[in-house]
Each structure stands twice: as structure tokens, then as C-alpha cells.
Amino acid sequence: MPDEKTSGPGEYVVQMKQITKIYANGAAANRGVDFNLRRGEIHALMGENGAGKSTLMKMLFGLEQPTSGEIFVNGEKLVLSSPSVAIAHGIGMVHQHFMLVPSLSVAENMVLGMVPHKSGIFIDKAKAVELTRAYSEKFNLHVDPEAKVMDIPVGMKQKVEILKALVRGARILIMDEPTAVLTTQETAELFVELKNLKKQGYTIVFISHKLNEIMEITDRLTIMRKGKSMGVYNTKDVTKEEISRLMVGRDVVLSLQKDKAVPGDTVLRVRHLEYINEWNKKMLNDISFDVRRGEILGIAGVEGNGQKELVDMLFNFNTPNAGSASVNGKSILGLPQQKIRELGVALVPEDRMLYGIASGASIEENVISDRSGEKRFNKGPLFNMKAIHAEADRLIKEYTVLCKSRSQQVGMLSGGNIQKVVVAREFSNHPILILADQPTRGIDVGATEFIRKKLVELSRSGIAVLLVSADLNEVMELSDSLIVMHNGSIAAYFEDTAGLTDEIMGEYMLGLKKQSAEEVRRVCHDQET
């Protein structure tokens, strides 16, 4: 049951009252939302993409302004006109995508915008290092002040982001998907640190789609749907199934059932792939593996260990320094992307906004963009608009894209529905190989359920699937076989994911364990290396 009525207003450090946000195009992101935070609590903010939670937090952090409603911080009514005003009142935000400069040191990143100077424009690096060390010790968030950000692991980057907010005086921390790219061990460590902050009286807003983590770390939760609050609950009083139902408006299957894979011939064959990036760092080191018809081969690893670079090579976003990759015996390295598509390769890219859609174009234009040259969509020099409309309407229905019409601009959809537009295009054009790179990152539980089911369904129909995911539960649940990457190499290969645990995976992902070359070589099913 909602617990809000039992609480008096004096105990709140934040009160957002009847917040409404209507954009210039008439879209309502929030409608009469109340959101209250107690001092020293970890409070989950949950909802599908497009439910309004991000907009609500942007208003609390001064990135956007409400159309109507009031915001009180420590009992004082405020107009949070910018992030600097929010920071001045003790509100900090740790964004899902790290806002760090890779070429600078941890200490230099720590003081950006509040740089201690010796004189003139020169940074007092010694003072920045001293400040970083002091805060690192104070909050038990241990980082290396002098290391370059590009060289530190993802878990440490997360700590740097938290420390950046604390250094600026934040007592209220908004954390957007803080565990999206962390291993089980790094997540456990982060939770210890967040609980420590809570004991010291800090208040944390925890935005996440991971229900297990919500149940473990939070005290209360606010659930949003379609711009409105569906209630505030003590976490201990609700189940994961009840939370999902409140978010989506229907029952959601939280565990995926799939038939055992019966792999066929090799579709994707990768051998001895190597890549050195612009900073002369080897991101891929002698990578070899096969993906077969009718199976999902997963790639797990802490972000930054070569997964992104691997996908980039396979779809010609970049060129390797050595090695080969072929689809049904035909080399794909360096081929134009349209030629790769013609070989039957589909891509669900990691960054859907940059590589997955044309945000200013319509849903229809996006879903037929890879097949507009087909004879069925053309009448001589003109498009066959009737056939194009029918194709777009079919895909919108089949992939349950929530929209006003096929002509709606894709960029105006929620994140989950944008991803459905991407997968509708990529899954529906008869691929023989799907490269699925972070296919459910940052999307709601309903869209996640749909896309995961679709990947399994397509693999069981005989399509080869290469799945790259930083979500450990996802990659273990969906994959039939699994590669773990660490430091640009294959650290482990598991022919069967049954029996794998988060702890075992984490040891290989963090480089604490590594299989022998012979064990790893099993992923090349013809054993030719």
C-alpha cells in the first residue's frame, strides 16, 4: 500500500508538489506529480521509458522548468532555474552516461568548473590531487587521483562521478541507472558505499529498471506511468511482480523460458581480430570465435574491454589492424554497410539515437529505410506508397510501437518505443545474422520483455544471434553459449550457460580468472585457429 499519508511534511528534504510539464508541441511529460524525499533514504524512481521520471528529475536538477507546480528544498520554496542553482542548494546528479573527460586525470575531472588555481589560468594540480584524496578517504570511495580517466575501470569512473557531486556540496544525489555497466562485484561495492552515504544523512534518488537491485538497496519507491505517479510504497511491502504491473499496467513475465538450442552451420566466423585505437591501446587482441545458425552467442564484459570495438569492426564502423571476419564464407571486413546488409546481417546498435534512427524522420521512413529500393515498394521512378504504408502499419502493429500514427516523428517517442522501431526494421528483413549490441539498455521492463522474447524466437527459427550486453542477468539468461571479454581478449568461453553464477562471471569479467588458451579455443567450432 502507498505510505505517503503516514508522513508529515516536516521530514522531507524535497517536496515537489503538483508538478506539470507540457512541452511546446503539446506533449505532457508530467501531470500533477507529487514527489517527496526524506532525509537519509534511498528512494527508487521507477517507470517505463516515457513515463516522465527523467523529466521530473531534470526539473529537480534545474535542467528544465515546470509548467506549473512548486518545489521545496529543506522547506524553502525554490525556482531551480539551472543546475548551478540546484548544486548551490545541495542537489547533485550522476548521469547514466559518464560526464568525464577521458584524456584528463581523475583529479582534473574532479575540479572541472571549480578549479583551484595557483595563478592566472593554470590548474593547481597538487591541490586538486589533495582534494580528491581527502574526499576519497572521507566517503570511502577509493580512486587514484593521478590516473587518466581513459585508463581506469568503469567501477572507478562511477565513483569519480559520485565524488564530483559530493565535492560540490551535494546532500541529495540523483543517480540515473548507476549500475548499468557494472559487474556484480562492482555493484555490491557501490551499494556498500551508497548505504554508507545514507547513514551519514545523504538522500539518494535511485533510477533503475533492475528490480532485484531496487528490492535490495531502496527504502521507498515512487512508480510513474504515463506522466502520473502511481503511488509511493515502502519497498519491503511490494513484490517485483506488483511493481512491474504498476509500471506497465499488465502482468510482465520476469523470467524467460526458452527451448534448448540446436545449433547448425557456422554463419559468422571471426579469426585473430586485432585493433589498436587512436591512443595506441590494443582494444582487440587475437579474437576468434564462431556464431552458428539457431544459437545466441553472448558476449559479456565490463564496458571498455573491447566489445564495442568488436561490433564496430563487424559492421564497418572501423577497420581492424589484423584478422578476418566472414558471413557464410564471404569476408565482411571493410565492406560498405549496405553490402553487409545484403549478406543478411542486421544490427541493433548500442547507441540507438546516433546509429539506429533518423530522429527527425517519421516512423514509416525509419522502418523502411533499409528496403526502400525493393521492387515491391516502387512503381517505376515513383514509390509505391500504398505498399510502404502497409509495411509500416504491419511492423508498428507486430512490434507494438505506441505512437499516434506511422507519420509521427521517431524522436518524439519514448526510449522503449524508439528501440522497438529499430528492432522492427532490423528483425523483419529476413536476416541470417543479428548483431544485438545492448538491445535493452535504458528501456522499460515492458519493451525489454518484448525484445528479449523476440531474440529467442528468431534464434530458434534458425537465425544466428551475437548478443553483446552489459546486463549480466540478460546475457546469462538469453545466451546459449557465452564469451567473457577482458582487456581486449577472450578470458573465458562457456559452451552452456546453465550453472553459471554472477560471481563466476564477475571473476572473469574483472580479470581475476582466465581460462587456458585451449579452453577458450572451443568457441571456434572447427578448431582452426
C-alpha angles and dihedrals in degrees: 000000000000111000101198097102092062093061129087122220094240094072096059123100090187129031120179107186125198093334114190125179120187119175126219091261090058097256112142112216095174129020119192096325122178115199123174132182127200122214112262099014135120105224123190120217109200139177144113119287106280092029090115102251096120092049090050092053092045087058091049089051094046096247091119136019126232119243087221139349137072135268123205124188116190088346094306119118108231142184103217095202097167142002090261089059090048091049090050088058094050101264119133132177128209105199125217091238108053115248095212132128106235096206094054127079124255090254093049090051090048094061101036107136092014098053118172106224133203091200138327114348098332118116117237094228094180091056091046090052091047092050092048092050092048094052092041090058095040094055098030090240099135116204135156105247095199099046118105111248091233089062100048125089122256093253091059091048088057090053091050090054091051092047091049089060094044093049088057091055102261116168093168115055124195108200117192113202091327095178099044093113102024129108121236090261093048091048091051089050091049091051091054088053094047091050088050090054090048090054088054090056100262118144119221130196107204115199112190144138092209105104096190090058093046090054092048104044110026133083098196137006137206116207121205131194128177093348096310135098113251091196144287118267140184102245093226090058099059135060128226089249092054091049091051092049092051091048098046104024093237141057114287126205103234097184122053123225117205137171118245111271120250101199119208132188123340112270102173118038118184122182133184095335114182132178133178115195131220091274090057092251118142104235097171120038118187097320116186129167145130132230115202135203113274098018139099112222109195127206115205128182144123108283113268097040097108104281095115092046090051093055090044090057094048094054098037099251084128141008124242123229092228143355139057140263127188139177114213088343096310118115115241100182111117094001117139109262093244089056089050089052090049088058087060101262118144125190131207097189127216092236105048094180095053103035107011105058146015095236095200093052127083127263088251094053091049098049095048097038093103095048106033091112094060117116094240091062096049137071104193107293092350133075118251094235094182090059092044092051091049092050093049093047091048093052093044089054097041093048094040095234108182106222143128094245144327089272094060115119109256093221090065093061125094118264093257093052092046088055090050089055089053094049092043089060097040099042098043103057097078099262122186092198129032120197102201109188113186090330096180102031113143096356130121128267094256095053090042092055091050096049095045092051090048093052091052092045092051094046091051089052088063103271119135113233128197107194121194114186137158088200102097095197091051097048093046095046098045101037124091091192127014141210122197116206125203128171093349095307136094103258096180144001123204115193090196125030094204110115096020116134133198089248095054091047092047093055091058094039091054093045095247089125134025130185122232120266089252093054092048092047090067088082086072096073095194088051090225109138 
